Amino acid sequence: MARDVRAKRIYDPPEDTDGYRVLIDHIWPRGVSRERAKLDEWAKELAPSDELRKWFDHDPARFAEFRARYRVELTAQSERLGDLRRQAASGPLTILYAARDEEHNNAVVLTERLRDG
């Protein structure tokens, strides 16, 4: 089953090709109105724990360990991941995040996890 799953900053303008748009941060991003966000869903429960997020502190040197720990946390969300996989099987799924670093963030990890199955 092909899955079109991608990650995108919430500050980037929404596009028709985004498909189903899901924000996965605990906190609403600054300066983005709900209208501008054009979300289909805000899945706060899929964000990393506060403890993990604070430990990572967006340090690229810690990303490999962050990825491993976050993937472990995501195992408790198997039902939600299944819902998103089914959504991605029926059309594009865009995972939205607020972090500045586009390569080292929770959306990158979640996108990989959804594609992996």
Wavefront OBJ file of the C-alpha trace (Angstrom):
o trace
v 0.000 0.000 0.000
v 1.629 3.262 -1.141
v 1.664 6.088 1.371
v 2.175 9.708 0.428
v 3.423 11.110 3.745
v 5.438 14.302 3.998
v 6.568 16.771 6.643
v 6.189 20.526 6.341
v 6.617 23.589 8.543
v 3.299 25.031 9.632
v 4.653 28.467 8.728
v 4.800 27.471 5.045
v 1.638 28.316 3.120
v -0.925 25.519 2.758
v -1.129 23.983 -0.705
v -3.824 21.930 -2.410
v -1.296 19.088 -2.752
v -0.911 18.845 1.060
v -3.988 16.680 1.356
v -4.871 15.869 4.984
v -2.967 18.269 7.279
v -2.034 17.203 10.839
v -0.168 19.319 13.404
v 1.850 17.173 15.838
v 3.179 19.710 18.349
v 2.030 19.983 21.986
v 1.859 23.769 21.814
v 0.107 25.870 19.199
v 2.725 27.627 17.005
v 3.187 31.355 17.560
v 1.822 33.715 14.982
v -0.306 31.153 13.150
v -4.059 31.555 13.281
v -6.240 28.470 13.152
v -7.731 29.796 9.946
v -4.308 30.229 8.317
v -3.176 26.774 9.489
v -5.988 25.037 7.575
v -5.662 21.950 9.764
v -7.678 18.818 9.455
v -6.427 17.626 12.832
v -4.246 18.623 15.774
v -2.731 15.392 17.126
v -1.017 16.629 20.304
v -0.769 13.063 21.584
v 1.751 12.262 18.833
v 4.220 14.919 19.992
v 7.279 13.764 21.937
v 6.990 13.794 25.706
v 8.048 16.998 27.458
v 10.969 15.135 28.990
v 12.235 13.928 25.607
v 11.649 17.269 23.922
v 13.569 19.142 26.624
v 16.420 16.617 26.548
v 16.734 16.877 22.752
v 16.602 20.701 22.792
v 16.868 20.687 18.969
v 20.536 19.668 19.163
v 21.425 17.921 15.865
v 24.143 15.946 17.682
v 21.396 14.289 19.752
v 19.060 13.563 16.850
v 19.953 9.881 16.386
v 19.220 9.179 20.054
v 16.106 11.388 19.925
v 14.870 9.392 16.920
v 15.324 6.099 18.766
v 13.622 7.338 21.951
v 10.750 8.986 20.110
v 10.112 5.841 18.067
v 9.797 3.960 21.369
v 7.283 6.547 22.614
v 5.305 6.180 19.394
v 4.777 2.452 20.015
v 2.150 3.468 22.600
v 0.261 5.280 19.817
v -0.183 2.333 17.449
v -3.910 2.942 16.995
v -3.388 6.615 16.080
v -0.541 5.686 13.729
v -2.828 3.165 12.075
v -5.457 5.874 11.570
v -2.894 8.130 9.895
v -1.573 5.296 7.723
v -5.093 4.622 6.491
v -5.515 8.328 5.798
v -2.241 8.338 3.827
v -3.354 5.318 1.826
v -6.310 7.309 0.507
v -4.395 10.488 -0.367
v -1.562 12.812 0.633
v -0.859 13.265 4.347
v 1.147 16.261 5.533
v 2.635 16.200 9.026
v 3.025 19.775 10.264
v 5.552 21.058 12.802
v 6.850 24.413 14.032
v 10.576 23.704 14.523
v 13.045 25.786 12.521
v 15.348 22.860 11.746
v 13.775 20.997 8.839
v 16.024 17.931 9.154
v 16.125 17.312 12.906
v 12.611 17.329 14.352
v 9.785 15.085 15.495
v 7.895 15.349 12.186
v 10.821 13.786 10.327
v 10.724 10.810 12.706
v 6.950 10.449 12.593
v 6.944 10.644 8.790
v 9.545 7.868 8.641
v 7.507 5.762 11.070
v 4.320 6.178 9.037
v 6.086 5.221 5.823
v 7.776 2.206 7.438
v 4.484 0.645 8.438
l 1 2 3 4 5 6 7 8 9 10 11 12 13 14 15 16 17 18 19 20 21 22 23 24 25 26 27 28 29 30 31 32 33 34 35 36 37 38 39 40 41 42 43 44 45 46 47 48 49 50 51 52 53 54 55 56 57 58 59 60 61 62 63 64 65 66 67 68 69 70 71 72 73 74 75 76 77 78 79 80 81 82 83 84 85 86 87 88 89 90 91 92 93 94 95 96 97 98 99 100 101 102 103 104 105 106 107 108 109 110 111 112 113 114 115 116 117
